[in-house]
Amino acid sequence: MPDRYPRDMRGYAATPPEANWPGDARVAVSLVLNYEEGGENSVLHGDAASEAFLSDIAGASMWPGMRHWNMESIYEYGARAGFWRLHRMLRGLPVTIYGVATALARSPEQVAAMKQAGWEIASHGLKWVEHKDMPEEVERAQIAEAIRLHAEVVGEPPRGWYTGRCSANTVRLTAETGQFDWISDTYDDDLPYWLEVGSRDQLVIPYTLEANDMRFAVSPGWVTGRDFGDYLCDTFDTLHAEGGRMFSVGLHCRLVGRPGKASGLQQFLTHARQKGGAWFATRGQIAAHWAAHHPHQRRERPSEMHRKAFVQAFGGIVEHSPWVAERAWDLELGPAHDSATGLANALARILRTASEEERLGVLQAHPDLAGKLAAAKRLTGDSTAEQASAGLDALTDEERERFTALNSAYVERHGFPFIIAVRDHTKAGILQHFERRLHNDRATEFAEALRQVERIAELRLKAILP
């Protein structure tokens, strides 16, 4: 296999699935409260330096080998005061906790309050530290220890996962555990989606870094609670108008748990209740809904096929020209080429960069419309079905004579058969195009015929691919 591009730039494209949220809700709202206090970098926790991320200390930096008393105190505010303010504010609402395992272990009363409220407690990793430089085997061991400690502290293992400060391996490693109904270390969609990781079909519920109170601690960011509230309300209104979307709201005890910032969250909650159409749900509830209404179905994907299978499947898309598919397989294919439109583009790129002689060969490989090959039933299956779709298999004697005369005149003038994507036209329309294009100069018709070959390929692929 050549190198394949792993990133999925297509997603659901122009036609996302109907979410069908409960109660005909327009938006599924996921309130996420990150509980990190006591799990952050600290020499007390065996780390090499103090924490420097997501606090109200402007320009904070890590202090190697030292405790940063102010930083610790700000995190402690989140546990001691911010959590309880949010616990009161969010009472009665479904909330998902992203709980750092070591932070939960140091906050038994907060864990008891989470459980009493019926909140979902997902895993936020073992420690609230950076994973980007962590060796794969170390990260795998930390994931396992996070699951173990979480179960010990909470009373049951986590069913959801979000690392946050993740590595390129995190999504794969967490999926490979088979432990999680959902994972959220992506930010790439407004809806859940399935990810195939080996034999595991893993549901991904994308998270957010923009509808997130963390922007109180970064630049550019929020200044007042109303900044945050306005943004949440605007996002909700846009998703509400679109319908069938999911809205994640990211919260932190030490940030939005402060009084002035908390007012922005309250502003949004009031707005959403008044407007209606919101299904407030935990991520676990969203995952269960999605799995029930949109179960994953595996299929063979062009970008994952070996050359022989790829050419066997798509070698006939461009009429009698398997070399087009052979060369397309060597391109930088990826998930975006697993759709009809994506693979059609790959085939078109090969045609557009082929030699003049090769492109002429493609045109000459096409049969005449309603010609002798059709009468002798020697067309390819695709060509037979296409010509039949426009009624070219049931011509009157007069129509057949007209097509025969036009075919002969066109080939004599241009040196290749008249080519048109017949599925786009009626029989009468085809004749009109035939008569008009017959009189074009050869260069114009050469270019038009190749465009029609591309269109035919696209239509053929749409019959077999999403």
Buried (B, 14 or more C-beta within 10 A) or exposed (E): EEEEBEEBEBBEEEEBEEBEBEEEBBBBBBBBBBBBBBBBBBBEBEBEBBBBBBBBBEEBEBBEEEEBEEBBEBBBBBBBBBBBBBBEBBEEBBBBBBBBBBBBBBBEEBBEBBBEBEBBBBBBBBBBBEBEEBEEEEBBEBBBBBBEBBBEBBEEBBBBBBBBBBBEBBBBBBBBBEBBBBBBBBEEBBBBBBBEBEEEBBBBBBBBEEBBBBBBBEEEEBEEBBBBBBBBBEBBBEBBEEBBBBBBBBBBBBBBBBEEBBBBBEBBBEBBEEBEBBBBBBBBBBBBBBBEEBEBEEEEBBBBBEEEEBBEBBBBBBBBBBBBBBBBBEBEBBBBBBBBBBBBBBBBBBBEEBEEEBBBBBBEBBBBBBBEBBEEEEBBEBBBBBBBBBBBBEBEEEBBEBBBEBBEBBBEBBEBBBBBBBBBBEBEEBBEBBEEBBEBEEEEBBEBBBBBBBBBBBBBBBEEBB
